[in-house]
Amino acid sequence: MDVKGCSLLILDVRSYLFLIYSHYYHEKEYVSPNSYTAFFYRPLNAPDFVCMRTPLEDGWQTLFNVLSLELAVESYRISASSGKDDFYCFQSYQQGKERVVYLMKDTKWIFYEKGERLPFEQSEAYAKRRVRDRLNEPMLMDYLLKVGLNARHSLFYHSEDNILVFYYTWES
């Protein structure tokens, strides 16, 4: 399963688990500049998780940070851009400690990491000579697999339950 143009956020609490999935919408799909829309669902292959899909390019990163810190839960977020702007990101909160790894193309390739590395990270790749090879979509999908989510499987993107739609809008 290709996750280009996606952000995934996982808040891992065994009694309730959240996953936020953000998709960069295609140009033909209209998204009002004065609104946020989110679709919440439980994936068939991970029923203990709740997923959120949103057209916001950052995957509603603010919501990720607020939920992670306010709920004080183990949480994960991945992003993989699509189109002309290359960006890959892994972010985690565990016991109040933040971990961030990202790779982006600005005028040149930039690799950044903050916080203590997690045991499942493929950190040997972070030292590759070619900066653009240090983080990629397959690595991000592997990280999800290590925390118990198989986002490569099509069942991850389907739900038997109703979908909750949250629509927030404001005047210009």
C-alpha positions, 0 to 999 in steps of 0.5 A, a space after each residue: 500500500 502506497 502512503 505517499 501524501 499521507 500522515 499517520 498518527 497513532 496514540 497507543 493506549 490499550 483501552 483506546 487507541 487513535 490513529 490519524 491518517 491525513 491525505 493530501 487531496 488531489 487538485 481536482 478535489 475542492 477543499 475550502 480554505 476556511 474549513 477543516 474536515 476529518 473522517 474517523 474510522 476503525 480499520 478492519 485489521 486494527 479494530 483497537 485503533 481509531 483512524 482520522 483522515 484529513 486534507 490538512 497537509 501536516 496531518 493535523 499535527 497540532 491535534 497530534 501534539 495536544 492529544 499526545 501531551 494531554 492524554 500522556 499516551 504513547 503516540 506515533 505519527 508518520 508523514 510521506 508527502 506526494 508531488 513536488 515537495 518531498 517530506 518524510 517524518 516520524 514523530 513519537 511521544 513516549 512517557 513525555 519524551 518526544 522523538 522526531 526524525 524528518 527528511 525534507 527537500 528545501 533548496 537542498 535535502 535536510 535531515 533532522 532528528 531530535 530525541 532518543 532513538 527508539 529500538 525499532 528505528 532503522 538508525 543505520 540509514 540515518 548515517 548514509 552519505 546521500 542525505 535523501 536516502 536516510 528516511 523513506 516511505 518503506 521505513 515509515 511503514 516498517 516503523 508502524 508495523 513494529 508498533 502493531 499496525 499493518 498500514 500496507 494491508 488494504 484492510 487497514 483502509 476499510 471499516 465495518 463501523 460507521 464513519 464519523 465526520 467532523 467539519 469545522 469552518 470559519 468566516 474569512 
